[in-house]
Every structure is written in structure tokens, then in C-alpha cells.
Amino acid sequence: MEDAQVGWIAAIIIGGIAGWLAEMFMKSNQGLLMNIILGIVGAVIANALLSLIGVTLTGWIGYLIAGFIGACILIAIGRAIRRSPA
């Protein structure tokens, strides 16, 4: 789940920052815990998607970028699901 160069505490901090940046960029209103979750899960998803096209992001900066991209994707998916008719 975590990058080999980023420990759990760093993953939580960086995930929180990435989630918060995505929240500001996407103009959504999530809480701190949701920002952390979106950032961490988003980083995992974005790294998986980027690896399909041969791009690898590592370290703190890479984790932050991947977390931001992934969190934006997750926010967009959440909005699409909430807006779709049941």
C-alpha cells in the first residue's frame, strides 16, 4: 500500500496534504480524515494507473503528486455516483 521510500507516518501526512490540495482544487468539502484517506488511496490508484503507461513516481514529491491526482479522480468519481439517478 505504501511506497518503499515513504513510511506510514509520512504517508498519513503526505496523504492529508494531497487530499487537502485536491479538496481545494476540486472545490469539495471533505474532513481531515477523508482528506487523508483520499490522499493515500488516491496515491495507490494513481501510481497503478501511471505504471500502466510506464510512469513511476517515487519519494515524497512523487507520493504527493500521485496522491493529488488520485484524490481528484476519486472526488470526481464520488460526484458522478452521487449525481447519477438511482
N, C-alpha and C positions, 0 to 999 in steps of 0.2 A: 504494500500500500504506500510505503514511503520511499522516497529516493534514497539511495545508499549514502549520499552525502548530506542529507538533511535528517536530523534526529526528530523524535516525537515532539519535543517542546518547540523546536524550531518550526516543525510542520504546523503546529497549532498557531503559533504567532504569525507565520507567513500566510497560512490559510486564512486567518482572520483578516489580515491586511488585504489579501487578494479578494476575499469576499466583500469587504467593505468598499474597495475600489470598484468592483463590479456593481455593487448596490448603488453607488454614486453615479456610475456611468449609465446604468440601465434605469435609473430613477425609480428604484423599488424601495420598499420599506421593510427590511428584514431586521431581526435582532442580532445581537452579538454571537450567540450560539449558532444561529442559522448562517451567519457570515463565515464562521469558522468551518462549519460543515460544507457549505458551498465551495469554499476555497480549497479544502483538502480533497473532496470528492471531484471537484472540477479539475484539479491538477492531475489526478489519476486519469480521468476521462480524456482530457486534452493531451496528455502525454501518450495515451494509447492511440488517439486519432492521429496525432502528429507522427508517431512512429510508423504508421501505415504509409506515409509519404516520405519516410526516410529522415525526418527531422527529430533530433534528440535535444531536449533541454535539460541541463543538469545544474546542480548547485542552487544557492539561494535565489539568484536572479531568475534562473530558468523555472524554478518552482513557483515563484511569484507570477511570472508571465503565464505559465501553464494554468495556474490556479485562477487567474483573472479571466483568461479565455474560457476555461471550463465553467466557471461560475456564471459568466454571461450566457453561455449556452444553456446551462441548467435553468437560469431565470427565464430565458426565452421559452424553453420547453414548458416550464410551470405556467407561464402566462397563456400559452397556446392550449394547454389542457384545461385550465380554468375557464377559458372563453368558449371552448367547444360545447355545443349543445349536448345534453345528456341523452 
